[in-house]
C-alpha cells in the first residue's frame, strides 16, 4: 500500500500551484493564480531569495529536481 505520493513527481511547467488531494484515491490538482502579481508581491517582500523565487514562479522548470 502506498501512503505518500509527491505531487512534484508529475511533469511540471505548471502555470499554477500544484498539490495533491488525498483520500481513497490521490487526485493531483493545479490551482491557477495571477503569476505576475504574485511574483511582484514576492519581490516587494524583501524576503531572503525573493528575486530567485519570483523568477522561479515566472518561469517554472519543466522537470522537478
C-alpha positions as CSV (number, residue, x, y, z in Angstrom):
1,X,0.0,0.0,0.0
2,X,1.4,3.4,-1.0
3,X,0.9,6.0,1.7
4,X,2.6,9.0,0.2
5,X,2.9,10.5,-3.3
6,X,4.9,13.6,-4.1
7,X,2.9,16.0,-6.4
8,X,6.2,17.1,-7.9
9,X,6.6,13.7,-9.5
10,X,4.3,14.9,-12.2
11,X,5.7,16.7,-15.3
12,X,6.0,20.4,-14.4
13,X,6.0,23.7,-16.3
14,X,2.8,24.3,-14.4
15,X,1.1,27.7,-14.5
16,X,-0.3,27.4,-11.0
17,X,0.3,25.8,-7.6
18,X,0.4,22.0,-7.8
19,X,-0.9,19.9,-4.9
20,X,-2.5,16.6,-4.1
21,X,-5.9,15.8,-2.6
22,X,-5.6,12.6,-0.6
23,X,-8.5,10.3,0.1
24,X,-9.3,6.9,-1.0
25,X,-7.6,7.9,-4.3
26,X,-4.9,10.5,-5.0
27,X,-6.1,13.5,-7.1
28,X,-3.5,15.9,-8.5
29,X,-4.7,19.5,-8.7
30,X,-3.3,22.7,-10.2
31,X,-4.7,25.9,-8.7
32,X,-4.3,28.9,-11.0
33,X,-3.4,32.4,-9.9
34,X,-2.0,35.6,-11.3
35,X,1.6,34.7,-11.6
36,X,2.9,38.2,-12.3
37,X,1.0,39.7,-9.4
38,X,2.4,37.0,-7.1
39,X,5.9,37.5,-8.3
40,X,5.8,41.3,-7.8
41,X,4.4,40.7,-4.2
42,X,7.3,38.3,-3.5
43,X,9.8,40.8,-4.8
44,X,8.3,43.6,-2.6
45,X,8.5,41.3,0.4
46,X,12.3,41.6,0.6
47,X,12.4,38.0,1.9
48,X,15.6,36.0,1.5
49,X,15.9,34.8,-2.1
50,X,12.8,36.7,-3.1
51,X,14.1,37.5,-6.5
52,X,15.1,33.9,-7.1
53,X,11.6,32.6,-6.1
54,X,9.8,35.3,-8.2
55,X,11.9,34.2,-11.2
56,X,11.1,30.6,-10.4
57,X,7.3,31.1,-10.5
58,X,7.5,33.3,-13.6
59,X,9.5,30.5,-15.4
60,X,8.8,27.2,-13.7
61,X,11.1,24.3,-14.6
62,X,9.9,21.7,-17.0
63,X,11.2,18.9,-14.7
64,X,11.4,18.5,-11.0
65,X,14.6,18.3,-9.0
